[in-house]
Amino acid sequence: MGRGGAVHELQLITSFGEVDEEGELSWQERALCAQTDPEAFFPEKGGSTRDAKKVCVGCEVRAECLEYALAHDERFGIWGGLSERERRKLKKRAV
């Protein structure tokens, strides 16, 4: 597993099924990645992100996922269809 992968996998697993203020299931519960292999979302350094990004393309909560990653400064893994490097570039452009 890649850098920090086990920690982030654990965070994903424990956050699924959380309930928000309105009593609705959190966006993570509806995420397509919850139904796939989490290893794909935390590839080894230099590993392919293609499979994870394919899952993200069809995900209804992609925007929420990306927003979460940016707000929480997630440094590892594919979030909202973007890699760590792509999220850094996006943050730099926003400043």
C-alpha positions as CSV (number, residue, x, y, z in Angstrom):
1,M,0.0,0.0,0.0
2,G,1.2,3.5,-0.8
3,R,2.4,6.3,1.5
4,G,-0.3,6.8,4.2
5,G,-2.6,4.4,2.4
6,A,-3.6,2.4,5.4
7,V,-4.4,5.5,7.4
8,H,-6.5,7.0,4.7
9,E,-8.2,3.7,4.0
10,L,-9.1,3.5,7.7
11,Q,-10.4,7.1,7.6
12,L,-12.6,6.2,4.6
13,I,-14.0,3.1,6.2
14,T,-14.8,4.8,9.5
15,S,-16.4,7.8,7.8
16,F,-18.9,5.8,5.7
17,G,-22.4,5.9,7.1
18,E,-22.0,9.1,9.2
19,V,-25.2,11.1,9.5
20,D,-25.2,14.8,8.9
21,E,-27.2,17.5,10.7
22,E,-30.4,16.8,8.8
23,G,-30.2,13.1,9.6
24,E,-29.2,12.3,6.0
25,L,-26.4,9.8,5.3
26,S,-23.2,11.6,4.5
27,W,-22.0,11.9,0.9
28,Q,-19.4,9.1,1.5
29,E,-22.2,6.6,1.8
30,R,-23.2,7.3,-1.8
31,A,-19.7,7.3,-3.2
32,L,-18.9,4.7,-5.8
33,C,-15.5,4.2,-4.2
34,A,-17.3,2.7,-1.2
35,Q,-18.2,-0.2,-3.5
36,T,-14.8,-0.8,-5.0
37,D,-11.3,-1.7,-4.0
38,P,-9.8,1.1,-1.8
39,E,-6.3,0.1,-2.9
40,A,-7.0,1.7,-6.4
41,F,-7.5,5.1,-4.7
42,F,-4.1,5.0,-2.9
43,P,-1.6,3.7,-5.5
44,E,2.0,3.3,-4.8
45,K,4.2,6.3,-5.8
46,G,4.4,6.3,-9.5
47,G,1.5,3.8,-9.8
48,S,-1.5,4.2,-12.1
49,T,-4.4,6.3,-11.1
50,R,-6.4,5.4,-14.1
51,D,-8.8,2.8,-12.5
52,A,-9.7,5.1,-9.6
53,K,-10.3,8.1,-11.9
54,K,-12.6,5.9,-14.1
55,V,-14.7,5.2,-11.0
56,C,-14.8,8.9,-10.1
57,V,-16.1,10.0,-13.5
58,G,-19.4,8.3,-12.9
59,C,-19.8,9.2,-9.2
60,E,-22.7,11.4,-8.1
61,V,-20.7,12.8,-5.2
62,R,-17.5,13.6,-7.0
63,A,-17.8,17.4,-6.2
64,E,-18.4,16.8,-2.5
65,C,-15.4,14.4,-2.4
66,L,-13.1,16.9,-4.0
67,E,-14.4,19.7,-1.8
68,Y,-13.7,17.5,1.3
69,A,-10.2,16.7,0.1
70,L,-9.4,20.4,-0.5
71,A,-10.9,21.5,2.8
72,H,-9.1,18.8,4.8
73,D,-5.8,19.1,2.9
74,E,-5.8,15.4,1.9
75,R,-2.3,14.7,0.7
76,F,-2.6,11.1,-0.5
77,G,-4.9,9.3,-2.8
78,I,-7.5,10.1,-5.5
79,W,-10.3,12.3,-4.2
80,G,-13.0,13.8,-6.5
81,G,-11.2,12.3,-9.5
82,L,-7.9,14.2,-8.9
83,S,-4.5,13.1,-7.7
84,E,-2.5,14.8,-5.0
85,R,-0.5,16.7,-7.7
86,E,-3.7,17.8,-9.5
87,R,-5.3,19.0,-6.2
88,R,-2.2,21.1,-5.4
89,K,-2.3,22.7,-8.8
90,L,-6.0,23.5,-8.4
91,K,-5.4,25.1,-5.0
92,K,-2.5,27.2,-6.4
93,R,-4.8,28.5,-9.2
94,A,-7.5,29.3,-6.7
95,V,-5.2,31.6,-4.7
